[in-house]
């Protein structure tokens, strides 16, 4: 399975759809992979998810985080997020988006990872950089961190390792 197919599968699991009800386009996925850092989440030497992030100085964007439904509720997503924060202590503001109807994602970002909902994109309020209309009916989240997170390292013990794919 190539990287675009792998991420497409994650997009399918995550429910990320365009306003026309289509899964995010192949071109968009390729662009996100090319512009960011993509990782497979591994457990027992098997891929169980993936994550794509972009960082620039003290700003970070979680483009995509997905975990196979077969391993949901085992702390893998949270451990992955803690590892991302530990890998990028220079980032003090993280952002991401998720569809308004994804209660599981909203719970994860707000209650587990400490993000706050800061914006709601819809037909009356479009995202500033949304050229393709793919951020329709999405919440924007932000997490503001102190300059040097200290306790993150203790929270990442569950995941064996991460394999960079791009």
Secondary structure per residue as TSV (DSSP state, phi and psi in degrees):
chain	resnum	aa	ss	phi	psi
A	1	X	-	360.0	126.3
A	2	X	-	-79.1	171.9
A	3	X	H	-63.8	-38.0
A	4	X	H	-66.2	-41.8
A	5	X	H	-63.2	-41.9
A	6	X	H	-61.9	-46.9
A	7	X	H	-69.0	-36.5
A	8	X	H	-58.5	-39.4
A	9	X	H	-62.5	-41.5
A	10	X	H	-63.9	-39.6
A	11	X	H	-62.9	-41.5
A	12	X	H	-60.7	-45.6
A	13	X	H	-62.8	-36.0
A	14	X	H	-79.6	-14.6
A	15	X	T	78.9	16.8
A	16	X	-	-74.2	109.0
A	17	X	B	-122.3	156.0
A	18	X	-	-79.7	172.5
A	19	X	T	-66.7	-16.1
A	20	X	T	-87.3	2.6
A	21	X	S	84.1	12.2
A	22	X	-	-97.8	152.0
A	23	X	B	-67.7	147.2
A	24	X	-	-48.5	138.5
A	25	X	-	-63.9	154.1
A	26	X	H	-55.2	-43.3
A	27	X	H	-62.0	-42.1
A	28	X	H	-64.1	-44.0
A	29	X	H	-62.7	-45.0
A	30	X	H	-58.8	-42.9
A	31	X	H	-62.8	-44.9
A	32	X	H	-62.4	-42.5
A	33	X	H	-63.6	-45.1
A	34	X	H	-64.6	-36.4
A	35	X	H	-85.4	-19.3
A	36	X	S	-118.4	-170.5
A	37	X	E	-106.6	123.0
A	38	X	E	-110.3	137.2
A	39	X	E	-133.0	143.5
A	40	X	E	-89.6	140.5
A	41	X	E	-93.4	122.1
A	42	X	E	-110.9	141.6
A	43	X	E	-140.3	126.6
A	44	X	T	52.4	43.7
A	45	X	T	61.7	21.1
A	46	X	E	-123.9	138.4
A	47	X	E	-70.4	130.3
A	48	X	E	-123.7	3.9
A	49	X	E	173.6	-168.7
A	50	X	E	-160.6	162.9
A	51	X	E	-147.9	141.1
A	52	X	E	-128.9	127.9
A	53	X	E	-129.7	158.1
A	54	X	E	-129.9	136.0
A	55	X	E	-130.8	146.4
A	56	X	E	-149.0	108.6
A	57	X	T	56.9	-116.0
A	58	X	T	-98.0	11.8
A	59	X	E	-112.9	138.5
A	60	X	E	-135.9	148.6
A	61	X	E	-128.8	123.9
A	62	X	E	-86.1	102.4
A	63	X	E	-75.7	-39.1
A	64	X	E	-160.9	136.1
A	65	X	E	-139.8	121.3
A	66	X	E	-139.6	147.2
A	67	X	E	-130.2	136.8
A	68	X	-	-55.1	135.5
A	69	X	G	-56.2	-24.5
A	70	X	G	-64.4	-21.3
A	71	X	G	-122.1	21.7
A	72	X	T	-62.0	155.9
A	73	X	T	63.4	28.5
A	74	X	S	-115.4	8.0
A	75	X	S	83.5	5.6
A	76	X	H	-68.0	-44.6
A	77	X	H	-61.9	-44.4
A	78	X	H	-65.6	-44.7
A	79	X	H	-61.5	-38.2
A	80	X	H	-62.6	-46.5
A	81	X	H	-61.9	-42.4
A	82	X	H	-60.4	-38.8
A	83	X	H	-65.6	-40.7
A	84	X	H	-60.0	-46.8
A	85	X	H	-60.4	-41.8
A	86	X	H	-66.1	-35.1
A	87	X	H	-70.5	-21.6
A	88	X	T	-131.0	66.1
A	89	X	T	-65.7	-16.6
A	90	X	T	-72.7	-20.4
A	91	X	-	-81.5	124.1
A	92	X	-	-110.1	-13.6
A	93	X	E	-132.7	117.3
A	94	X	E	-106.8	143.7
A	95	X	E	-132.3	156.9
A	96	X	E	-161.7	169.9
A	97	X	E	-132.8	154.9
A	98	X	E	-152.1	151.7
A	99	X	E	-60.2	145.5
A	100	X	T	-60.5	-25.1
A	101	X	T	-91.8	-3.4
A	102	X	-	-85.1	78.6
A	103	X	H	-57.9	-39.3
A	104	X	H	-62.5	-44.4
A	105	X	H	-63.7	-45.4
A	106	X	H	-60.4	-46.2
A	107	X	H	-57.5	-46.2
A	108	X	I	-59.0	-52.2
A	109	X	I	-67.1	-44.0
A	110	X	I	-79.2	-53.6
A	111	X	I	-85.7	-28.6
A	112	X	I	-96.4	-45.5
A	113	X	T	-98.4	-11.3
A	114	X	-	85.8	17.6
A	115	X	-	-76.6	163.1
A	116	X	E	-125.7	141.8
A	117	X	E	-74.9	125.2
A	118	X	E	-118.4	-12.0
A	119	X	E	-162.4	151.8
A	120	X	E	-126.0	115.4
A	121	X	E	-90.7	130.7
A	122	X	B	-154.7	-172.1
A	123	X	T	-63.5	-21.2
A	124	X	T	-99.4	-9.0
A	125	X	B	-146.7	94.5
A	126	X	-	-87.8	151.1
A	127	X	-	-66.9	139.5
A	128	X	T	-59.4	-32.9
A	129	X	T	-107.4	21.3
A	130	X	-	-90.8	87.5
A	131	X	S	-78.2	-28.5
A	132	X	S	-102.0	2.8
A	133	X	S	69.8	25.0
A	134	X	T	-89.2	-5.0
A	135	X	T	-104.2	29.3
A	136	X	T	-71.1	128.3
A	137	X	T	55.6	56.0
A	138	X	E	-125.3	146.5
A	139	X	E	-90.8	141.4
A	140	X	E	-103.0	132.1
A	141	X	E	-116.0	149.5
A	142	X	E	-135.5	148.2
A	143	X	E	-130.5	123.0
A	144	X	E	-104.4	125.9
A	145	X	-	-112.3	156.6
A	146	X	-	-66.1	163.6
A	147	X	S	-56.2	-37.3
A	148	X	S	-131.4	97.6
A	149	X	-	-65.2	135.0
A	150	X	-	-108.2	-37.2
A	151	X	S	-93.6	3.8
A	152	X	G	-64.1	-38.2
A	153	X	G	-56.3	-35.9
A	154	X	G	-70.2	-18.6
A	155	X	G	-93.0	4.0
A	156	X	-	-113.1	19.9
A	157	X	T	-72.4	-22.6
A	158	X	T	-72.7	-31.1
A	159	X	-	-89.9	132.2
A	160	X	-	-64.3	-54.8
A	161	X	E	-167.4	171.1
A	162	X	E	-121.5	140.2
A	163	X	E	-115.7	112.3
A	164	X	E	-68.4	130.3
A	165	X	-	-107.4	-9.1
A	166	X	-	-143.7	360.0
